[in-house]
Amino acid sequence: MSGALARLAGYDSPTLSNAIEAFGVRGFEVGFCGHGLKHLVGGPGPLVGRAVTATMGSREKRPDAEQRAALYEAVAAVDDPVVLVIVDEDERPGHGAFLGEVQATLFRQLGAVGIATNGAVRDLEQLRGLGFGAYAGGVAVSHAYAHLHAVNVPVVLDQMEIAPGDVLHADEHGVLAVPSELVERLPAVADAIIAAEGDVLAWVGSPQFATAEILERLAAVKTAAAGAVRTTE
């Protein structure tokens, strides 16, 4: 993992989300997955990696050997850790699981650290043993006719637009997209936010706490973030 991505693993997703907001590069309502993805299996810390994308279905039988080979090759070609992003295009996603113990073991060997899908996964105990993170719409007992439609294409996962190579950060809160141009700039802003929020929390528990100052104290966090943004320019 590059040094810049490794540093992002030291922060939780909400803190990085707040830091991204400070740059004003996108609306506050986009750039993350919503309630459609459940945090089913977590690794030892946040998942950080670059997206390798695919689309799939599982309710009808289709050959997909070419697409599967392309997916393995795409994962192996990425120098950084990979987060698989697989969008189930069936009308009712999640009937069959594309990924279970065998696929996770293969992808782990190729450099993937987890999966984000609106579909299903299976073999949760084995995924935990592998340290392979899973954010999914649910679980399934069978792979059914799981097959890939396309590989390394732009996708929309739970209302979040993801392109191949995008940086993703995921923890127990969910999956966050990190703008590539901010990867190296985010730690300084995240540190400033953590410090400023720490000051607020210390003040709340102090004899100096006063209701009339709450808005001012909260505004100071945004001011600190904005100041940190300027230092990264």
C-alpha positions, 0 to 999 in steps of 0.5 A: 500500500502506498504511504498516502493510502496507509495513512488514511487507514489511521482514521475512521470514515466519519472523520475523513468524511468531515475532512472531505467536506472541508475542501468543498469538492462535492455535495455533502449528500454524495460520496458514500453508501447509504443503508443499503450496504451492511457491514457484515465482516470487518478486518482488523481496521478500516479497509482502504484500497482502490476500486476494481469494479464489476456488474453481475446477476444470478437469476439466469445462467450465462457463461462468464469465463472471459469476464471472470478472467478479466476481473482476476487480471484487473485485481492483480494489476493494481499495486495498491490494495483492492476493494472489489465493487460488484453491483448486482443488476438483478431486479431483486439483487442478492439472490445468489452470492458471487463471493464466498470462501473460495473466491475471497481466498483467490482475491486475497491472494491477488491483492484484494482486502474486501468487497462492497456489493449491493448483492450477497456474500456467503461463508461469513465465518471463513471470510472473518478468518481470512480478514476479508472485509464484506459490505453487502446487501445481505447474505445468501446460502447459494451462488445460484447462477452468479455471473459477471456482466462487465468488468472495470466499468463505472458503476453506481453502488447504493447511490454512490458513483464509483469508477475503476481506481477510485479510492475507497475507505470503509469501516463499521460506519460504511463505505466512503469514496475519497477523491484521489486528488485529496488523498495526500491532503486529507491527513492534515485536515483530519488531524485538525478536526480531531484536535478541534473536536477534542477541544470542544469535548474537553470544554463540554466537561469543564466548569467553563461550559455555557449554553450560549457558547455552543454554536461558537465552539462548534463553528471553531471546528469548521474554522480549524478545518478550513485553516488546515485546508489552506496549509495543504495548498 
